[in-house]
Amino acid sequence: MDSIFSMNIRKLFSLLLAITLFSAIPAHLFADPAPVQLFSNNPVVAVVDGEYLMMNDLKNARMHDAMYQLHEMQARALKEKILQQLAKKHPEFFKDDVPSVTEKDIARFYEKTPGVMGLGSPEKMRDEIREYLIRTNKDSYIEKQYQFALKKKWVKVHLKPPSDFKVVAELNSAMLWARKGSESSMKVILLEYSDFQCPFCKRVQKTLKELRKTYSTKVQFGYRHFPLPFHKEATILAEAVECARDQDRFWEMQDVLYDITDDSFVLTETELVKLAKQAGVKNLKDFQTCSQKRKYKTRVAEDIREGALLGIQGTPTFILGLYDLENGTVSGEMFSGAVSTTKFTEVIEKYLSLSRAEAKLVR
């Protein structure tokens, strides 16, 4: 009897000891693992009096531009990391090398790419072009392999670009491509803030000309000035284009200025008049007087001021969105740099679709 009793006591003691030890182990070791948090570009950043503040609540134009550039860097790094991991398991699909860059490639790019000749001689531009082509070849290789991996369903990507940031910009004195009376059916507008001495502004002009042909009856195009302070002659050139505008030669003068390819070009009054003549300005005396008196100094300064208020820091910067003809505004997205035709087309088509949807609702 004593032995049975003592045995039960020992069992009870062991059970109590086990319960004590078990309860001392942190609960999280036995809990189900926390669910993986997928990427979000609009996370909660604070809780104020029980209300959530989201990342998008903080955004302004400059922050959005920085976030978009960061996303581009993240996306590229992610693709490289994905391919590195896949190459371990599927080496047979990653045998091709990145195409090398030859001297012929450099010469061909220099001769065939609009605007490059205006940036310097072949010798001066060789290293820069080589670096650009090496980077482009690598990017093309990565994108090709990445798309192959997506097609094979080897990867699922959760990284997303920042959500659209809408700005409302007034056109005010912007020069518009479509003349009054022909713009009533245009519900989308591409507004450009630019600088005549900016190489990226020069580079994107070919793209803009193609877009104006493609969307000649659907999209309005506008131009405002944003001469950067370190481009010494950019402000004078902007004012001169406004003087040409007095004689209905704004776009012609713009083309002439962006087509300057002479590295040794020095702006003088005589040269400016020659450029105006080349642009088809008829009354050169009036043009010269306008330029000398800086008739449009205030207009250009106002463009700069309003651009800065929108958050513009560099050129070219574009605002692309819905066109409010009555109020003279554009409500849409802002992006900068030598934007590709593909990117422009993608955003234009999006807003054309939005305008059509709005039109159906009104009916």
Secondary structure by P-SEA (a helix, b strand, c coil): caaaaaaaaaaaaaaaaaaaaaaaccccccccccccccccccccccccccccccccccccaaaaaaaaaaaaaaaaaaaaaaaaaaaaccccccccccccccaaaaaaaaacccccccccccccaaaaaaaaaaaaaaaaaaaaaaaaaaaacccccccccccbbbbbbbcccccccccccccccccbbbbbbcccccaaaaaaaaaaaaaaaaccccbbbbbbbbbcccccaaaaaaaaaaaaaaaccaaaaaaaaaacccccccccaaaaaaaaaaacccaaaaaaaaaaaccaaaaaaaaaaaaaaaccccccccccccccccccccbbbbbbccccaaaaaaaaaaaaaaaaaaaaaac
